[in-house]
Amino acid sequence: MTQLSAILVDDMPSALDILSSDLKQFHTDIEIIGTAKSVVEASKLLRQQQPDILFLDIMLGDGTGFDVLEIHPDLQSKIIFVTASDEFALKAFKFAAIDYVLKPYSQEDLSTAIEKAKSQIQPNNEQLSVLQQSINYPNQRPKKISLHTSDKILVVNLDDIIHCKSDNNYTEFFMKDNTKILVGKTLKHFADMLKEYGFLRVHQSHLVNLQYIKEFIKSDGGYIVLTNEKTVPVSVRKKNEVINVINSI
């Protein structure tokens, strides 16, 4: 069994104690080489040694976990973000497509996060930027979203997404530059994320960016014509909602 090193950063002593205890008891392949309760303490530790895994709380007494990452831009550690139950924070993680552990966590949650950290590539700087912006400005409309494809992670502007189409357990994104992006998440996942930000699910299989709607055609069951001249069907139960939304634009 390969031994991995870890540093734990959390401003709550009780949370540090619980995580330390859980790692020692259930994850004997991970050796804790340091703990920190602040940005300053974490930065000092990371100057001395870089762990294989960094457990990083988002909100710290003297700053945020992002401050730690900005101080150490070349950090090679795998990061497991730890966050308390906050709807804005959780939404931010979804937009950035970055995994996290939600406090209080279950042993299954912790094990899953560790396995992902061992096997996955690090979040890139663009993803971290999406996460930081979403957390720092929770009341603002996010400008970007991270999309996981089968072989890479793309960070795209929300305003460049024209519409999304369901493909079983996948979602196909149709972009302003005519490219397509296939993502391994359901349409419902993105419909729930984007409904507050100018996107409307007009059909079981279609999610549309309202700013790209050109017109609604009532014949042939009802369908939307987009600004790129593509058409999208509208379900019977969504027809009145679509008409009301278009009239309000």
DRENKELO-645133 format. One line per 8 residues: their letters; for each residue x, y, z of C-alpha. Coordinates in nm, 3 decimals. Example, Ala and Ser with C-alpha at 12.3 -4.5 7.8 and 13.67 -1.06 7.14 Angstrom:
AS = 1.230:-0.450:0.780 | 1.367:-0.106:0.714 .
//
This chain:
MTQLSAIL = 0.000:0.000:0.000 | 0.144:0.335:-0.107 | 0.170:0.581:0.180 | 0.038:0.931:0.111 | 0.102:1.248:0.309 | -0.165:1.502:0.400 | -0.199:1.848:0.549 | -0.534:1.953:0.699 .
VDDMPSAL = -0.646:2.317:0.700 | -0.957:2.420:0.894 | -1.018:2.709:1.134 | -1.238:2.498:1.362 | -1.030:2.285:1.605 | -1.315:2.036:1.644 | -1.335:1.985:1.267 | -0.959:1.928:1.251 .
DILSSDLK = -0.980:1.674:1.533 | -1.264:1.484:1.365 | -1.093:1.473:1.026 | -0.761:1.370:1.182 | -0.930:1.092:1.377 | -1.121:0.966:1.072 | -0.809:0.957:0.855 | -0.606:0.773:1.120 .
QFHTDIEI = -0.883:0.521:1.182 | -1.021:0.455:0.833 | -0.746:0.566:0.593 | -0.425:0.422:0.726 | -0.249:0.481:0.394 | -0.263:0.857:0.461 | -0.010:1.011:0.701 | -0.097:1.352:0.846 .
IGTAKSVV = 0.218:1.562:0.835 | 0.066:1.887:0.956 | -0.247:2.081:1.045 | -0.327:2.451:1.023 | -0.610:2.677:1.140 | -0.541:2.983:0.924 | -0.404:3.108:0.595 | -0.081:3.214:0.767 .
EASKLLRQ = -0.028:2.876:0.936 | -0.110:2.686:0.618 | 0.128:2.898:0.412 | 0.413:2.840:0.656 | 0.351:2.464:0.649 | 0.338:2.451:0.270 | 0.666:2.640:0.241 | 0.831:2.357:0.435 .
QQPDILFL = 0.671:2.063:0.255 | 0.404:1.986:0.001 | 0.172:1.697:0.087 | 0.022:1.452:-0.158 | -0.325:1.566:-0.047 | -0.429:1.903:0.095 | -0.762:1.907:0.282 | -0.860:2.273:0.248 .
DIMLGDGT = -1.148:2.454:0.415 | -1.290:2.740:0.210 | -1.364:2.993:0.485 | -1.077:3.056:0.726 | -1.052:3.309:1.007 | -0.793:3.529:0.833 | -0.901:3.473:0.475 | -1.003:3.189:0.245 .
GFDVLEIH = -0.861:2.871:0.105 | -0.810:3.061:-0.221 | -0.563:3.288:-0.045 | -0.357:2.979:0.039 | -0.362:2.871:-0.326 | -0.268:3.219:-0.447 | 0.031:3.227:-0.211 | 0.139:2.885:-0.347 .
PDLQSKII = 0.048:2.895:-0.719 | 0.281:2.604:-0.800 | 0.132:2.371:-0.542 | 0.130:2.014:-0.674 | -0.085:1.863:-0.398 | -0.420:1.709:-0.479 | -0.681:1.932:-0.317 | -0.992:1.814:-0.134 .
FVTASDEF = -1.208:2.116:-0.057 | -1.407:2.101:0.264 | -1.706:2.328:0.312 | -1.993:2.380:0.553 | -2.354:2.360:0.435 | -2.406:2.683:0.242 | -2.629:2.690:-0.063 | -2.417:2.955:-0.236 .
ALKAFKFA = -2.097:2.759:-0.180 | -2.251:2.437:-0.308 | -2.380:2.613:-0.619 | -2.032:2.758:-0.673 | -1.874:2.413:-0.664 | -2.126:2.285:-0.919 | -2.053:2.573:-1.156 | -1.680:2.511:-1.124 .
AIDYVLKP = -1.727:2.132:-1.160 | -1.497:2.078:-0.862 | -1.557:1.806:-0.604 | -1.591:1.886:-0.238 | -1.668:1.731:0.100 | -1.968:1.879:0.278 | -1.947:1.913:0.656 | -2.072:1.718:0.842 .
YSQEDLST = -1.965:1.440:0.606 | -2.020:1.065:0.609 | -1.736:0.813:0.592 | -1.858:0.723:0.244 | -1.833:1.089:0.135 | -1.479:1.114:0.269 | -1.370:0.788:0.107 | -1.516:0.894:-0.227 .
AIEKAKSQ = -1.338:1.229:-0.213 | -1.005:1.063:-0.132 | -1.038:0.811:-0.415 | -1.123:1.089:-0.660 | -0.828:1.295:-0.539 | -0.595:0.999:-0.594 | -0.712:0.935:-0.947 | -0.815:1.270:-1.091 .
IQPNNEQL = -0.622:1.560:-1.230 | -0.610:1.882:-1.034 | -0.868:2.154:-1.094 | -0.714:2.402:-1.336 | -0.673:2.772:-1.264 | -0.980:2.862:-1.467 | -1.196:2.625:-1.264 | -1.060:2.769:-0.940 .
SVLQQSIN = -1.134:3.117:-1.073 | -1.495:3.019:-1.146 | -1.524:2.878:-0.794 | -1.370:3.182:-0.630 | -1.585:3.431:-0.822 | -1.903:3.238:-0.744 | -1.825:3.220:-0.373 | -1.702:3.580:-0.341 .
YPNQRPKK = -2.001:3.724:-0.530 | -2.291:3.487:-0.454 | -2.560:3.735:-0.560 | -2.413:3.799:-0.902 | -2.493:3.598:-1.212 | -2.199:3.363:-1.279 | -2.011:3.449:-1.595 | -1.857:3.108:-1.656 .
ISLHTSDK = -1.922:2.739:-1.602 | -1.685:2.439:-1.612 | -1.785:2.145:-1.830 | -1.635:1.797:-1.791 | -1.601:1.609:-2.120 | -1.462:1.258:-2.152 | -1.106:1.382:-2.194 | -1.082:1.739:-2.064 .
ILVVNLDD = -1.241:2.020:-1.866 | -1.363:2.326:-2.054 | -1.448:2.659:-1.893 | -1.702:2.845:-2.107 | -1.898:3.169:-2.084 | -2.265:3.123:-1.992 | -2.352:3.379:-2.258 | -2.188:3.161:-2.525 .
IIHCKSDN = -2.425:2.869:-2.460 | -2.717:2.880:-2.704 | -2.899:2.569:-2.590 | -2.853:2.225:-2.436 | -2.998:1.894:-2.547 | -3.044:1.574:-2.349 | -2.863:1.263:-2.473 | -2.967:0.998:-2.221 .
NYTEFFMK = -2.733:1.052:-1.923 | -2.531:1.307:-2.118 | -2.597:1.668:-2.217 | -2.490:1.822:-2.547 | -2.407:2.193:-2.537 | -2.452:2.397:-2.855 | -2.222:2.696:-2.847 | -2.223:3.041:-3.007 .
DNTKILVG = -1.921:2.952:-3.224 | -2.108:2.647:-3.362 | -1.906:2.396:-3.159 | -2.069:2.121:-2.956 | -1.963:1.993:-2.614 | -2.079:1.657:-2.476 | -2.083:1.641:-2.096 | -2.141:1.339:-1.873 .
KTLKHFAD = -2.423:1.494:-1.667 | -2.799:1.484:-1.720 | -2.995:1.777:-1.859 | -3.180:1.802:-1.527 | -2.849:1.869:-1.354 | -2.786:2.173:-1.573 | -3.150:2.285:-1.584 | -3.151:2.305:-1.203 .
MLKEYGFL = -2.820:2.495:-1.204 | -2.907:2.745:-1.476 | -3.277:2.817:-1.426 | -3.199:3.130:-1.221 | -2.963:3.265:-1.486 | -3.169:3.309:-1.800 | -3.211:2.948:-1.909 | -3.549:2.779:-1.956 .
RVHQSHLV = -3.627:2.411:-1.994 | -3.880:2.421:-2.278 | -3.899:2.047:-2.333 | -3.794:1.730:-2.153 | -3.491:1.717:-2.384 | -3.412:2.086:-2.433 | -3.278:2.376:-2.227 | -3.260:2.716:-2.397 .
NLQYIKEF = -3.067:3.035:-2.326 | -3.341:3.300:-2.340 | -3.120:3.561:-2.504 | -3.095:3.342:-2.816 | -3.469:3.300:-2.871 | -3.573:3.467:-3.197 | -3.940:3.372:-3.208 | -4.200:3.120:-3.099 .
IKSDGGYI = -4.402:2.943:-3.370 | -4.739:2.820:-3.249 | -4.805:2.579:-3.537 | -4.686:2.218:-3.565 | -4.723:2.166:-3.190 | -4.518:2.474:-3.104 | -4.145:2.533:-3.141 | -3.880:2.799:-3.085 .
VLTNEKTV = -3.662:2.947:-3.357 | -3.319:3.043:-3.223 | -3.101:3.326:-3.348 | -2.884:3.071:-3.530 | -3.202:2.960:-3.714 | -3.207:2.623:-3.538 | -3.544:2.507:-3.404 | -3.625:2.359:-3.066 .
PVSVRKKN = -3.955:2.185:-2.983 | -4.171:2.311:-2.696 | -4.368:2.062:-2.488 | -4.743:2.116:-2.447 | -4.715:2.176:-2.073 | -4.438:2.434:-2.124 | -4.612:2.631:-2.401 | -4.782:2.893:-2.182 .
EVINVINS = -4.467:2.945:-1.975 | -4.261:2.993:-2.290 | -4.509:3.245:-2.430 | -4.513:3.440:-2.103 | -4.133:3.445:-2.082 | -4.093:3.558:-2.444 | -4.350:3.835:-2.392 | -4.156:3.957:-2.090 .
I = -3.820:3.972:-2.268 .
//
